[in-house]
Amino acid sequence: MWNAIPQPMIAGLLAGCGFDWVLVDTEHAPMEVRDVLPALQAIAAHPAASAVVRVAINDRVLIKRHLDQGAQSLMVPYAQSRQEAEQAVRAMRYPPRGVRGVAGITRARRFGLIPDCIACAEQELCLIVQVETRAGLERPEEIATVEGVDGVFIGPADLAASLGFPGQAGHPEVAAAIEGAIARLAAVGVPSGILSTDAAFARRCMALGTAFTALGIDVALLARAVGALRAEVACG
C-alpha cells in the first residue's frame, strides 16, 4: 500500500490493515525528510508490515538522511542505466565500498548504542530501483544485476508516458511492456514489483512473478470512497 498522505496516523492505519509493506512516498507526495521519521515510527508499531521509503531523487545526500533516521528499505526512482543503479548502491554503502557519510549518533545506530552498525549496515539494507522509462526498459537486466540492487520496481505511469501513452497505464502496449519486463527480471533472478490500482492486472502481475505488488494509494482510495458515499446518499 502506498502512503502519500503526510500524516503518521495514516501510515500507522495502513500498516495495521494487514499489508506486507507500506511505501512512504517523498517523490510525488508532499513529504519532506522530516515527515518520514514519524511515519516510520507509526509503521514500526505494526511488526507484520515493513516500511519502504521512496526518495525524491537518486541523490546521495537525500539517501543518507533517510538511512540515518532509520529507513532500511529505499526505493530510488528513475533508474535508466547501470550507471545510475550503481550510483544508488554507492549512496547506500559506507566507504570504501560507497560514499555514504558516516555519523555515529543517529536513529539508525540507536543513537550510538549499536557500536558495530557500520560494519553490518550493508547486510541490513534493501535497495529497490525503479525502471519507468523506455530507456530503462531496454536494459532491465543491466540495471537489475548491479551488485547491491535487491529488486526492481516497474513504474507504470511514467512508463506509459515514456512509451507515448501518457495517462494510459492500462494501455495494451504498456501492459505488454510491463509483463515482458517482469519475465526478463525473473530470468536473471531479480525480484520485481509493480503498483496497479487495477485489481485484475495486479493479480496478473503476481501470477507472472512480481514479488512485491502495491494495490493502492491512500489518497486515491479516500477520494473514491468519499465520492462513492456522496453518490450513494445524494438526492437529485
N, C-alpha and C positions, 0 to 999 in steps of 0.2 A: 504494500500500500504506500502511496505517495503522500508525504506530508508537505503541503505548500502553505498552510495557514500558520503564520508565525506566532504560535501560542502553545506553550508546553502542555497545557491541558489537552489540546487536540492531539499532540504527539503521544501522550500517555493513553488517551482514549483509543487511538488506532492500535497501539501496541497491545492493549488489553482485549482486542477483538479476535485474537486467535491467528493473526498473520505471522508468518515466519520472520519477516523482516519489514521494517518501516524505513523509507528513504526520506531524509530531511533535505529539502531542496534549496540550495542557495544560488542556483543558476537563474532560474526563471521566477522563483518565489521571492517576495520582499524580505528575505532573511539575510542578515549580516553574520559575521563570525560570532559576535556576542549573543546572537539569538540561538545559536546551535547548542551551546552548553546546557541551558535549561531543558531543551528538547532531549538531549542525550540522557540527562538525569531522569526525565519523565519516562523514557523508554526503558531505562535500566531497572525501573521498578517492576517490570514485567519480563523476567528472565527468559521466557519462551521466545521472545521477539528480539531479533538482532537489529541494531541501528546501522544504517548506511548514510553517509553524508555525501551529497553531490556538491563538489566545489564549483565556484563560479567559472573558473578558467584553469587551464593547466599552468599554474603559477607556483613556483617553489615557496614563495612567502605565504600564500594562502594555504597551501597544503601543510606547511609547517605549523601554522597557527591552529588548524583543525586537529592535527595529530597531537599537538602539545596539550590541547584541552580535553583529550581523551577519546577522540574518534579513532576507531580501529579499522573500519572498512570505509574506503573512499571510492566514489565514482568520479572519474575525470572525463568531462565532455570533449567531443570533437577531436578524437584521435584519427588523423588522416594518413599517418605514416608510421613506419617502425621507429623513426627518429623521435616522433612526438610521444610514442609509448615509452621509449627509453628515457625521455625527459621526465615523465611522470614517475617512473621507477626510481630514478636518481633522487627526486624530491622526497620520496618516501623513506630513503635509507640514509643512515649516518655515514660520514666518511670512515674509511676510504672508499666504500662501495657506492656512496652517494653524496649529496650536497645538503642534506637536512641539517639545519643548525642545531647545536647541542645546548640544551638548557636543563638544569638539574631540578629546579623547584617548579614543576608543572603538575597539573592534574593527572596527566598520563603516567607520571612516575610517582603518583600518590604523594606529591609534594616533597620528594626526596626520600620517601620511606622504602622505595624499591631500588636498592643500590645497583643491581645488575640489569636494570631496564634497558640500557643502551645496547648491551650485548645480546639481549633476547628480543628486542623490539621487532626486528625484521621478521621473525617467525610468527609474530602475533598480529601482523597487519595483513589486510586484504586490499588489493588494488583491482578495481574494475574500470576498464576504459570503454568509452562509448565510440562505436562506429556508426556514424549517422550522415555520411555523405557518399556521393558516387565514388569519390577518390578513395575513401576508406573501404568501401565495399569491393573495390577492385583488388584489394590486397589484405583481406582479413587475416589470412594465415601469417603474414609478415608481422602484423600488429599483435596477434594473439600469442605468438610463440616467443615474444620477448621475455627473457627471464625476469620474473618479478611481477608479471601480469597474471592475475589469478582468474580473470573472467572478462568476457566482452559483452557489453550491453548494446543492443541494436536500438537506435533512436528512430522510431517510425515517422515522427512529424518532420524532423529535419531531413530525413532520408527522402520522404515524399517530395519535399520542395526541391532537393538536390536533383532528383530524377525527373523533375519537370511537372510534378503534380502537387503544387502547394495546397495545403488544406485537405488533401485526399489520401490520408494514411491508409485507408481501406481499398485504394485502387488496386485492381488485379495485378498490375505490373509491380507495384510496391510490395504487395503481399508475396508475390513470387520471388522478389529480390530478398525479402526477409527470410523466407523459407530456404532459399539457396544458401544464405549466409549461415543459418543455423546448421545446415548439413555440412558446410565446409569447416565450421568450427568444431563440430563433432568429430570430423575426420582427423583433426590434429589433436584431439583430446582436450580441448579447452571449453569450459562451461560457458554457455551463452544465456543471455537474458533479454527480456522484452517488456515493454509497457503496452498493454492493449486494454482499452475500455470496452472492446467488443468481446463478450464472454466466449462466443463461439471461436473467434480467432485465437484468443488466449488458450483455449483448450487445444486447438490445433497446434499451436506452437509448443505446448507442453508435450503433446504426443510426439512431436518431431524431435524433442530432446532439450528444450530450454530448462536450465537448472534453477533459474530464479525469474519468476514471472510476476510482474506487477499488474494488479487488476483494476486499479482505480486511483483517482486523485481526490483528496478530501474536499477541496473547494468545488470540484465538479459534481461530486456526489451531493454536497449540500445544495448547490444550485438546482439540481434536478429534483431533489426531494422537496424543496420549497415550492418550486414551480408545480410539481405534481399535487402538492397539498392545496395550493390555491385553486388549481383546476378542479380538484375534487369537490370543493365547497363553494365555488363561485356560483353566483346566481345572476344570470343574464349579463 
